[in-house]
Amino acid sequence: MAGAILSCMAGSARADGEAASGTAALSNGAIVEWRIESGGDGPTLGLSVPAFAQWTRTAFDTPATIAMRSDGLGVVDAWRLAFYRKGDTEFVRPLRRFGGDARSLGVPVEWDGRVEAGPPLRPGETVVARFETRDIAGNIDRAAPQEMLVSRYTMRAERRSIADIAKARTLMLAEGEAPVPGGIPVPGSVLVLTVTDWLDDEGPRASGLRFHRRSKAWTLRQTLPPGRHDVVIGAVRPIMGGERVIPVGALAVVSPAALPFHARVKGTGRMARTSVTGEALVSDTFLPEAMVAGRDAISRPMTHRESNRDRLALALIDANAPVTLSSDMRGHMAFMATYDGATAAWPGGLPMPGSGREPDDPPVRPVDATLPVEQALVLPHADIVPDSLILMAGADEAVLKPIRDYFLNAAEGRILLTPSAMDWLANTPGATIEASYAVSAFAAETVPPDAVRGESWADAAASRRVAPPSPKEETPFGSALRRLFGGG
């Protein structure tokens, strides 16, 4: 068959008997070397933005081409690239946005300089590019921002500096850097492919993924979930209306079983807990506390857009299996979990139609929720858009007022009703609270209604933290306020 491997030689073997490296000759005469190595702390990101864009009257002289990469595409659910003015240090007013899924991340984006909102760019301005990826659990990795100067012309000294920056960014794109911060918890194995003697100008593909040119070789690095993977090496041929990938070889590689790891989560106080069994995992930081049902341990479920099913979140915990609940000396909680082949896979495939265009999702989306009357409430989402929350209660739908009736921790989606509001609601039998608010279309989702303690996903604003009083001075309301805003 087309693409059969002409010869294959396995390298060193692992403890499980499977090969850890090897070399194969492809049908077009090229050589592919592969090895499986430790993934370290998780996926790396690569970003290369032009350091300079020449400005005309209304747009760039030629569109700016931005290249991105991730070596953890198997767990990437979505990516986003956004440009901001340099003065927008909080990244709240994007000039232009692009987005897609794992299959389109390797396709370079082109931007002509026109903006979505706000005044147009002007010569002399500097824009900042921000690249981020998200897994299906809502965890986000971000690459270090990169700047681009917009100008009508450059001086000789500036051209030398721009050339040096372009060289450094090209190297960073190929090698990748640790995200800042690194939110996607994917330790594990990495497959490294190196193809030499490749005669085509267009580089090879591996099950749909593009290789990157490094000197005279083409390389590709990707995190692999445990299990066997059949990686097809292909050559690109242009056809009318597009391109076609012709298989020239195939590799069968086996990624070793991934060790479980601890992923910090918001705690919950209402899980049915059983004694720890031999499946518990002990680390230097966390000690096993109990076993809980996987379905109770899912702290941030996210609706799958295609099938309308809840996808297992955070560390992709198995809903049908027991999970080890651990805690550290400060009371922060974690679950033992791991990515596996059922939830992470070699992405492959071709770019999705419309990849590189602006996201179809609006920047924010409205949410309505009905809450029980309790002093400490948890909204179905975290990262609430500031000043978007409206609370109504009672038969006459009276609007509750912030500070007077409640305190909000927008980062964690937590609400604390004041004693006066609780007294008023206590005299309204059967009352519920109707909440309306907005969340970012790209924000991580949701915490369970009974999540009332544990590690925070995002810090509340420092100015709103409440200093812990001494034990003899602390009241029940003060204790609840301290837990809400993380004061100790």
Buried (B, 14 or more C-beta within 10 A) or exposed (E): EEBEBEEBEEEEEEEEEBBBBBBBBBBBEBBBBBBBEEBEEBBBBBBBBBBBBBBEEEBBEEBBEBBBBBBBBBBBBBBBBBBBBEEBEEEEBBBBBBBBBBBBBBBEBEBEBEBEEEEEBEEEBEBBBBBBBBBBBBBBBBBEBBEBBBBEEBEEEBEEBBEEBBEEBBEBBBBBEBBEEBBBBBBBBBBBBBBEEBEEEBBBBBBBBBBBEEEEBBBBBBBBBBBEBEBBBBBBEEEEEEEEBEBBBBBEBBBBEBEBBBBBBBBBEEBEEEEBEEEBBEBEEBBBBBBBBBBBBBBBBBEEEEEEEBBBBBBBBBBEEBBBBBBBEEEBBBBBBBBBBEBBBBBBEBBEEEBBEEBEBEBBEEBEBEBEBBBBBBBBBBBBBEEBBEBBBBEEEBEBEEEEBBBBBBBBBBBBBBEEBBEBBEEBEEBBBBBEBBBBBBBBBBBBBEBBEBBBBEEBEEEBBBEBBEEEEEEEBBEBBBBBBBBE
